[in-house]
Amino acid sequence: MLKITAIHTLVDNYIWLVLNNNKCLIIDPNNELLVTKFLRIHKLQLVAILITHSHDDHISGVSALKNIYQVPVYGPKETNYLNNYTIKNDDVINVLQQYKFTVLSLPGHTKYHVGYYHYPWLFCGDTLFSAGCGRIFNSSIKNMFNSLNKINKLPSNTIIFPSHEYTIKNLNFIITNNITLLSNMFIIKYYRRIVKRMILNKIPSLPTSLYLERIINPFIQCTNSFYYKNKLIKLPQGMNNFDYFKYLRNKKDTF
Ligand SMILES: [Zn+2]
């Protein structure tokens, strides 16, 4: 059976590891020293490195780890120079015996950003965060919207593993700006209390679930056609769901 664990690095990054007994794959390793130490302590054998996108805080450990362990690197077009295998949407990665991972193209944060999916787990890099979504760098807001829409079509029990611990910041944004598309601010405030306590006790607020994000995350809610077609979410007058998504993303950029 697969297990998932994380190495906390930099200020708020998580490197996710998927373990099948003593074999493991690693997603977005940004620090070779912490990874080698972790693998040694837990007697793990690294079998592959998976990359979601080209930003330094996701790839800065890749070259060193590739040299030390001689393992294949799977990544999108934008990390071509590091990849043994340049992957694209719907490719299947088969490195942990019967446990296969499907590549989901998720552009928006960057042009060729990908996620890795093995039901019910999704490693989504900087596309979706708990209560938020990634910034737009060299892609477009429309791509980000479509990528979140794609994630939102997965089953509600999907467990989501973003790369950053941004939950409190995102909940602060929602609460400060009174963004309650489902009129459920009491739930959002209650959830912030829970997450604050977790962080205080050094417990990650991640992974999250699609079920929870549909309740607290306004970016996911904007992509939910069931919500807006049935007028379950309250969009400001004159704005459609994409306008509001764009408005929220712009507002968050300066929060
Ligand atoms: Zn990034």
Residues whose N, C-alpha, C, O or C-beta is under 5 A from the ligand:
A	BS01	ZN	H55 D126
